[in-house]
Amino acid sequence: MQSAFLSLMTVSKGNSIIYERLFDGRFKQVPDLIKMGAKIQTNCNYAKVQGVEKLSGADVSATDLRAGAGLVLAGLVADGYTTIDNVHYIDRGYDHIEKDLSLLGAEIERIE
């Protein structure tokens, strides 16, 4: 859930820190979140997040399953359109994520 919570923290009030104690490179989605307007600083095993009022839609790329799911969540709360490349990573763990999220009211679609 770390990637999902990282996306949540980008639009939460105040400052947050996530410590990663198991895997190097767990913050691969950070450059794309920053591209969307997030304020995040990383250093080895932690990410410091300063919440912003809004994210902006952008063209981003999933680097793995969890990072991709986090980008989907960030895209859902962003103003404008977000396009996520390399969705095959997301598909490995979330079969038809766009259909499930649409049933919950999300404005999301798969572009072939």
C-alpha positions in Angstrom: 0.0 0.0 0.0 3.1 2.3 0.2 2.7 3.6 -3.3 -1.0 4.3 -2.9 -0.3 6.1 0.4 2.5 8.1 -1.2 0.0 9.4 -3.8 -2.4 10.2 -1.0 0.2 12.1 0.9 0.9 14.4 -2.1 -2.5 16.0 -1.7 -2.8 15.7 2.1 -2.3 18.7 4.3 1.1 19.0 6.0 4.2 17.0 5.7 4.6 13.2 5.7 7.5 10.8 5.7 7.6 7.2 4.4 10.5 4.9 5.4 11.3 2.0 3.1 13.1 -0.7 5.1 13.0 -3.6 2.6 13.5 -2.7 -1.1 15.8 -0.2 -2.8 14.1 1.7 -5.6 10.7 1.5 -4.1 10.1 5.2 -4.9 10.3 4.9 -8.7 7.0 6.8 -9.2 8.3 9.9 -7.5 9.7 11.6 -10.7 6.2 11.2 -12.3 4.4 12.5 -9.2 6.7 15.5 -9.2 5.9 16.0 -12.9 2.2 16.2 -11.7 3.1 18.9 -9.2 3.9 16.9 -6.0 6.5 18.1 -3.6 8.6 15.1 -2.7 12.3 14.7 -1.7 13.8 11.2 -1.5 17.0 10.0 0.1 18.0 6.3 0.0 15.2 4.8 2.1 12.8 7.6 2.8 10.5 10.1 1.0 9.5 13.4 2.5 6.2 14.7 1.1 4.9 18.2 1.5 1.2 18.1 0.6 0.0 20.3 -2.2 -3.5 21.6 -2.9 -3.8 20.0 -6.4 -1.9 17.8 -8.8 -2.0 18.4 -12.5 -2.6 15.7 -15.2 0.5 14.6 -17.1 1.9 11.9 -19.3 3.5 9.4 -16.9 4.8 5.8 -17.0 4.3 2.9 -14.7 7.6 1.3 -13.7 6.1 -1.6 -11.7 2.8 -2.8 -10.4 2.6 -0.8 -7.2 4.1 2.4 -8.7 1.6 2.2 -11.5 -1.4 1.7 -9.2 -0.2 4.8 -7.2 0.0 6.8 -10.4 -3.6 5.7 -11.3 -4.8 7.1 -7.9 -2.8 10.3 -8.4 -4.3 10.7 -11.9 -7.8 10.3 -10.5 -7.3 13.3 -8.1 -5.4 15.4 -10.6 -6.8 18.3 -12.6 -6.9 17.6 -16.3 -6.0 14.4 -18.0 -3.4 11.9 -17.0 -2.1 9.2 -19.4 -0.2 6.3 -18.0 2.2 4.3 -20.2 3.3 0.7 -19.6 0.0 -0.3 -18.1 1.0 -4.0 -18.5 2.7 -3.6 -15.1 -0.6 -2.6 -13.6 -2.5 -5.4 -15.4 -0.3 -8.0 -13.7 -2.0 -7.3 -10.4 -5.2 -5.4 -11.2 -7.3 -7.1 -13.9 -9.4 -4.4 -15.6 -8.6 -1.8 -13.0 -10.4 0.8 -15.1 -13.7 -1.1 -15.0 -13.6 -1.6 -11.3 -12.8 2.1 -10.6 -15.5 3.2 -13.1 -18.0 1.3 -11.1 -17.0 3.4 -8.1 -17.6 6.6 -10.1 -14.0 7.3 -11.4 -13.6 8.9 -14.8 -11.1 6.5 -16.3 -10.7 4.7 -19.5 -8.2 2.4 -21.2 -6.9 3.7 -24.5 -5.7 1.0 -26.9 
